[in-house]
Amino acid sequence: MSVTSPQRQLLSNSAIVTSLVIASRYIVVGLDDGQALVFSPEGASLHVLKASHTIRRLLAVGEDRLAIGCVGGVIESWNLSEGTQDWWRNVHDNTVTALANHGTDKIVSASRDFTIKVSSIKDGSTARTLEGHSDTIIAIATQKNIVVSASYDQTCKSWDIDAGSCLQTFMGHEAKVRSIALEGTTLVSGSLDGKIRVWNVNDGSCKAVIDGHTSIVNFIAIGSGLIVTAGADGKIGAWLLDTAEEKWTIPKAHPHAVNSIKIQNETVVSGGSDDVVRLWKLNDGSGTNELGTKSRAVWDVGFTTEGNVIEAFWEDGKAILAFLGRP
């Protein structure tokens, strides 16, 4: 699909987008009014799922299932092909802040209740509870049998999912940790004071500290041997994964906060407050294109498996999903 004028779907006249999932067969947008809207990769409306609570996070599980993490600690499982709910459970005691897959049969979730839960995708029953943080866990990343968590207690932790044990505690941040990315033996974390730390996952040692941003490090992505970060200061930067040496930076990639970045192949897509969707070359940071129209806020962006760009944004009080075509 390559389009000159974006195909748009009105999501809501009042609700805001809290989560966007782009899977091989479905695109799902979660709203803070408890609705999850399901579309085909081509933009056809398929289902409207009505969750029991306000939606905070979405997770694609396999080809046809969706996990929804909600305010209050509820997690729900839905069949996307049928548009029906499989189950829902009070997994946590507070809002679910992050979701990740573990194999094909388990979901890993984090919460404002300071815990991580490992639950069965079959019925939502809890197999493990990982405890050790002293504040909200805001992000998690999984790799084989390890989950890494980032917390407002200024630490990250790595855990053995099956054993339920803490392997390492990564200490050194002087502000709340906001974002993480995990690649092989390297963990990258970003905090509210703009600092980026690069860690050895195996022994917990800090390999580098990068003064990457002047404000919150909103997102971290890893691709082609590069660490790419985006901040509330409007900056996007890239550093070498193995040495943390600066590769390129764009001080004002967007006029205000960068709200989302994704990497596919050798292209970075970004969306920010009061701006358009922008595309950048991963190898040198040069701008290649602008997509869509200027809006009040681009909440989230991403690529379909076919390479088409999608954005969820706010315009004139309306939440809109736009299919922008291929770069």
Secondary structure as the mmCIF struct_conf table of DSSP 4:
data_model
#
loop_
_struct_conf.conf_type_id
_struct_conf.id
_struct_conf.beg_label_comp_id
_struct_conf.beg_label_asym_id
_struct_conf.beg_label_seq_id
_struct_conf.end_label_comp_id
_struct_conf.end_label_asym_id
_struct_conf.end_label_seq_id
BEND BEND1 THR A 4 SER A 5
STRN STRN1 GLN A 7 SER A 12
BEND BEND2 ASN A 13 SER A 14
STRN STRN2 VAL A 17 ILE A 22
BEND BEND3 SER A 24 ARG A 25
STRN STRN3 ILE A 27 LEU A 31
TURN_TY1_P TURN_TY1_P1 ASP A 32 ASP A 33
BEND BEND4 GLY A 34 GLY A 34
STRN STRN4 GLN A 35 PHE A 39
TURN_TY1_P TURN_TY1_P2 PRO A 41 GLU A 42
BEND BEND5 GLY A 43 GLY A 43
STRN STRN5 SER A 45 LYS A 50
BEND BEND6 SER A 52 HIS A 53
STRN STRN6 ILE A 55 VAL A 61
TURN_TY1_P TURN_TY1_P3 GLY A 62 ASP A 64
STRN STRN7 ARG A 65 CYS A 70
HELX_RH_3T_P HELX_RH_3T_P1 VAL A 71 GLY A 73
STRN STRN8 VAL A 74 ASN A 79
TURN_TY1_P TURN_TY1_P4 LEU A 80 GLY A 83
STRN STRN9 THR A 84 ASN A 90
BEND BEND7 HIS A 92 ASN A 94
STRN STRN10 VAL A 96 HIS A 102
TURN_TY1_P TURN_TY1_P5 GLY A 103 ASP A 105
STRN STRN11 LYS A 106 SER A 111
TURN_TY1_P TURN_TY1_P6 ARG A 112 ASP A 113
BEND BEND8 PHE A 114 PHE A 114
STRN STRN12 THR A 115 SER A 120
TURN_TY1_P TURN_TY1_P7 ILE A 121 ASP A 123
STRN STRN13 THR A 126 GLU A 131
BEND BEND9 SER A 134 ASP A 135
STRN STRN14 ILE A 137 GLN A 143
TURN_TY1_P TURN_TY1_P8 LYS A 144 ASN A 145
STRN STRN15 ILE A 146 SER A 151
TURN_TY1_P TURN_TY1_P9 TYR A 152 ASP A 153
BEND BEND10 GLN A 154 GLN A 154
STRN STRN16 THR A 155 ASP A 160
TURN_TY1_P TURN_TY1_P10 ILE A 161 GLY A 164
STRN STRN17 SER A 165 MET A 171
BEND BEND11 GLU A 174 ALA A 175
STRN STRN18 VAL A 177 GLU A 183
TURN_TY1_P TURN_TY1_P11 GLY A 184 THR A 185
STRN STRN19 THR A 186 SER A 191
TURN_TY1_P TURN_TY1_P12 LEU A 192 ASP A 193
BEND BEND12 GLY A 194 GLY A 194
STRN STRN20 LYS A 195 ASN A 200
TURN_TY1_P TURN_TY1_P13 VAL A 201 ASP A 203
STRN STRN21 CYS A 206 ASP A 211
BEND BEND13 THR A 214 SER A 215
STRN STRN22 VAL A 217 GLY A 223
TURN_TY1_P TURN_TY1_P14 SER A 224 GLY A 225
STRN STRN23 LEU A 226 GLY A 231
TURN_TY1_P TURN_TY1_P15 ALA A 232 ASP A 233
BEND BEND14 GLY A 234 GLY A 234
STRN STRN24 ILE A 236 LEU A 240
TURN_TY1_P TURN_TY1_P16 LEU A 241 THR A 243
STRN STRN25 GLU A 246 ILE A 250
TURN_TY1_P TURN_TY1_P17 PRO A 251 LYS A 252
BEND BEND15 ALA A 253 HIS A 256
STRN STRN26 VAL A 258 GLN A 264
TURN_TY1_P TURN_TY1_P18 ASN A 265 GLU A 266
STRN STRN27 THR A 267 LYS A 281
TURN_TY1_P TURN_TY1_P19 LEU A 282 ASP A 284
STRN STRN28 GLY A 287 PHE A 303
TURN_TY1_P TURN_TY1_P20 THR A 305 GLU A 306
BEND BEND16 GLY A 307 GLY A 307
STRN STRN29 VAL A 309 GLU A 315
TURN_TY1_P TURN_TY1_P21 ASP A 316 GLY A 317
STRN STRN30 LYS A 318 GLY A 325
#
